[in-house]
Amino acid sequence: MTILVFDSGIGGLSVLREARMVMHAHRFVYVGDDAGFPYGDWDGAALTERMVGLFETLIEQFQPRLAIVACNTASTLIMPALRSRFDLPFVGIVPAIKPAAERTASGLITVLATPGTVSRLYTRELVRKFASHRRVNMVGATRLARLAEDHMQGKPIDTGVLEAEIAPCFVEADGRRTDIIALGCTHYPFLVNEMRKYAPWPVDWLDPAEAVARQASAVLSQIDKDIARRVDGSAQPQADLAIMTSQSPSAAIVRLLGGLGLQLRSQAFPSLMSAANSNCCTESGRACSTLRK
């Protein structure tokens, strides 16, 4: 059985890594919409239309049992549209606000995410519901996702930019300090070791990937509680795949995907070609100006 893992780029590999550990009997198809990266630049309606079109192709092609949307921006914005359009369970990802509020000793926590995720009503509601008794600092980083993509590809990153991006996360008040930072973008875990070097004091960096993988596994089990006995052990196992919407990922990304045991596959998306013909194109991996906020 196939599980889709979808992200705006390669950051969702952090979720794929955890999902494989808890659902290892399944085939995974990882889809990185690198032609549309970064999602933070997109208008909400345009991004919804884009993702619905992509999933129409993916669901028809792979007939997945479950889809994981491993992108905070998309999860906080378009999950209702996906769930209403497709008869398929979708598991999204959101900042780990609840566990951060439960674990903090100082009462000062930070949510580090993209500006879009920080500004979403959905994220604010999570804070109201689970962390109203804590002091929550919301930080919208504009360049961290791009730094993470570069870092994952082995490119040098501007550590001055990195330090400036995380500096607002650290708050001192009434003799207390921020002690937990909830990561609100799947790209950020790949930068944690670098961020630790430039943190003014030690903090706990909360990555929601493991929790998402557990939730996906629980949803899968609920759909079919007898799933383990239904897997045909004699069937030829299928390779895990990776699809990048640009169809021309860099050599570094190809090596990265191969190192994770993913076979790169070319996949045409009719909706993207239709969008290009309507001048709703993408340029250099970013949405056209007509689609930007």
C-alpha positions in Angstrom: 0.0 0.0 0.0 1.2 3.5 -0.9 1.5 6.5 1.4 2.1 9.9 -0.1 4.3 12.5 1.6 4.0 15.9 0.1 6.0 19.1 0.7 6.9 22.3 -1.0 10.5 21.2 -1.4 12.8 18.7 0.4 12.0 19.8 4.0 9.3 17.1 4.3 12.0 14.5 4.2 12.2 15.0 8.0 8.6 13.7 8.2 9.3 10.9 5.7 12.2 9.7 7.8 9.9 9.3 10.9 7.0 7.9 8.9 9.1 5.1 7.4 10.1 4.1 10.9 6.6 3.6 12.2 5.0 2.4 8.9 7.9 0.4 7.4 5.6 -2.2 5.7 4.3 0.4 3.2 5.6 2.0 0.1 6.2 5.7 0.2 6.0 8.2 -2.6 7.7 11.5 -1.7 6.5 14.6 -3.7 8.4 17.8 -3.5 6.8 20.8 -5.3 10.1 22.5 -5.9 8.7 24.3 -8.9 6.4 26.2 -6.5 8.9 26.6 -3.6 8.5 28.6 -1.3 4.8 28.3 -0.5 5.0 31.4 1.8 5.0 33.6 -1.3 1.7 32.2 -2.7 -1.7 33.7 -2.4 -4.0 31.3 -0.6 -6.5 30.7 -3.3 -3.8 30.2 -5.9 -1.9 27.7 -3.7 -5.2 25.8 -3.0 -5.9 25.5 -6.7 -2.3 24.4 -7.3 -2.3 21.7 -4.7 -5.7 20.3 -5.6 -4.5 20.0 -9.2 -1.3 18.2 -8.1 -3.2 15.8 -5.8 -5.7 15.0 -8.6 -2.8 13.6 -10.6 -1.0 11.9 -7.7 -4.1 10.1 -6.3 -5.1 8.9 -9.8 -1.6 7.7 -10.4 -0.7 6.0 -7.1 -4.1 5.2 -5.4 -2.6 6.0 -2.0 -4.1 4.7 1.3 -3.1 8.0 3.1 -1.5 11.3 2.3 0.7 13.3 4.7 1.0 17.0 3.9 4.4 17.7 5.4 4.2 21.5 5.0 3.0 23.8 7.8 2.0 26.6 5.4 -0.2 24.2 3.4 -1.5 22.3 6.4 -2.7 25.5 8.1 -4.4 26.8 4.9 -5.7 24.2 2.5 -6.5 21.0 4.4 -10.3 21.6 4.3 -10.1 22.0 0.5 -8.2 18.7 0.1 -10.5 16.8 2.5 -13.6 18.0 0.8 -12.3 17.3 -2.7 -10.8 13.8 -2.2 -12.1 10.7 -0.4 -8.7 10.1 1.2 -7.4 10.6 4.7 -5.0 13.6 5.0 -2.7 14.1 7.9 -1.2 17.6 8.2 1.5 19.1 10.3 1.4 22.1 12.7 3.8 23.6 15.1 4.2 21.6 18.3 2.5 24.3 20.4 0.7 21.9 22.8 3.8 19.8 23.8 5.8 23.1 24.1 3.3 24.5 26.5 3.3 21.3 28.5 7.1 20.9 28.8 8.2 24.5 29.4 9.7 25.2 32.8 10.1 29.0 32.3 6.7 29.6 30.8 8.3 31.3 27.8 8.0 29.5 24.5 8.6 30.6 20.9 6.9 29.4 17.7 9.4 29.7 14.8 7.7 29.4 11.4 7.2 31.1 8.1 5.4 34.4 8.1 2.4 32.7 6.6 2.1 30.0 9.2 2.6 32.5 12.0 -0.2 34.8 10.7 -2.7 32.0 10.1 -5.8 32.0 12.2 -5.4 28.2 12.6 -2.0 28.8 14.4 -3.4 31.5 16.6 -6.2 29.1 17.6 -3.7 26.5 18.6 -2.0 29.0 20.9 -5.4 30.0 22.4 -6.4 26.4 22.9 -3.2 24.9 24.3 -0.9 27.7 25.4 -3.1 30.6 26.7 -1.5 30.2 30.1 2.0 30.6 28.6 3.8 33.6 27.1 4.1 32.6 23.4 6.5 34.5 21.1 5.6 34.2 17.4 8.5 34.6 15.0 8.0 34.6 11.2 11.3 33.8 9.5 11.6 34.8 5.9 14.8 33.1 4.9 15.3 30.0 7.0 13.5 27.6 4.7 15.7 28.6 1.8 18.8 28.3 4.0 17.7 24.8 5.0 17.3 23.8 1.4 20.8 25.0 0.6 22.2 23.3 3.7 20.6 20.0 2.8 22.2 20.2 -0.6 25.6 20.8 0.9 25.8 24.5 -0.1 27.4 27.0 2.2 24.9 29.1 4.1 25.2 32.7 5.4 25.5 32.2 9.2 24.9 35.9 9.7 21.5 35.5 8.1 20.8 32.4 10.2 21.8 34.2 13.4 19.6 37.2 12.6 16.6 34.9 11.7 16.7 33.1 15.1 17.6 36.1 17.3 14.0 37.1 18.0 13.2 33.6 19.3 15.1 34.3 22.5 13.2 36.3 25.1 14.2 37.3 28.7 11.5 38.5 31.0 11.2 38.7 34.8 14.3 36.7 35.3 13.1 34.0 33.0 14.2 32.9 29.5 12.7 31.1 26.5 13.4 27.5 27.0 11.5 25.8 24.2 11.3 26.7 20.5 8.5 24.9 18.5 9.6 24.5 14.9 6.8 25.4 12.5 8.4 24.4 9.2 9.6 20.9 8.2 12.8 22.4 6.7 14.0 23.8 10.1 15.0 20.5 11.7 17.8 20.1 9.2 19.2 23.4 10.5 18.9 22.7 14.2 22.6 21.8 14.7 23.6 25.1 13.0 21.0 27.0 15.0 22.3 25.6 18.3 25.7 27.1 17.5 24.3 30.6 17.3 21.7 30.4 20.1 22.5 32.8 23.0 21.5 30.0 25.5 20.5 26.3 25.2 16.8 25.6 24.4 14.8 22.6 23.4 14.0 22.6 19.7 10.7 20.8 19.2 10.3 19.0 15.9 6.7 17.8 15.2 7.8 15.1 12.6 7.7 12.2 15.0 4.2 13.2 16.3 2.9 13.5 12.7 4.3 10.0 11.9 2.5 8.5 14.9 -0.7 10.3 14.0 -0.5 9.0 10.4 0.1 5.5 11.7 -2.9 5.8 14.0 -5.1 7.0 11.2 -4.0 4.2 9.0 -4.7 1.6 11.7 -8.2 3.1 12.3 -9.0 2.9 8.6 -8.1 -0.8 8.5 -7.3 -2.4 11.9 -6.5 -5.6 10.2 -4.0 -4.0 7.9 -1.0 -6.1 9.0 -2.7 -9.3 8.1 -3.8 -8.0 4.8 -0.4 -7.2 3.5 0.6 -9.9 1.1 4.0 -11.0 2.2 4.5 -12.8 -1.1 4.0 -9.7 -3.2 7.0 -8.1 -4.9 7.9 -5.1 -2.8 7.8 -1.8 -4.6 10.5 0.8 -4.4 10.0 4.1 -2.6 9.8 6.9 -5.1 10.6 10.6 -5.1 8.9 13.1 -7.5 10.0 16.7 -7.9 7.6 18.9 -9.8 10.4 20.9 -11.5 11.4 17.6 -13.2 15.0 18.9 -13.1 16.3 18.9 -9.5 19.9 19.8 -8.9 22.5 17.0 -8.8 22.8 17.6 -5.0 19.1 16.9 -4.5 19.3 13.8 -6.7 22.2 12.5 -4.5 20.3 13.4 -1.3 17.2 11.5 -2.5 19.2 8.5 -3.6 21.0 8.4 -0.3 17.6 8.0 1.4 16.8 5.1 -0.9 14.3 7.0 -3.0 14.1 6.4 -6.8 13.7 9.6 -8.6 10.8 9.4 -11.0 9.6 11.9 -13.7 5.9 12.7 -13.4 3.9 15.1 -15.6 1.2 17.2 -14.0 -1.4 18.4 -16.4 -2.6 21.1 -14.0 0.8 22.8 -14.0 0.9 22.8 -17.8 -2.6 24.3 -17.9 -1.6 26.9 -15.3 1.5 27.8 -17.5 -0.7 28.3 -20.5 -2.9 30.7 -18.5 0.2 32.7 -17.4 -0.1 31.4 -13.9 3.4 30.1 -14.2 6.3 29.7 -11.8 9.6 31.4 -12.3 12.8 30.2 -10.6 10.8 28.1 -8.1 8.7 31.1 -7.0 5.1 32.0 -7.8 4.5 34.7 -10.4 3.9 38.1 -9.2 0.2 37.8 -10.1 0.0 35.0 -7.4 2.0 36.6 -4.7 0.6 38.1 -1.6 
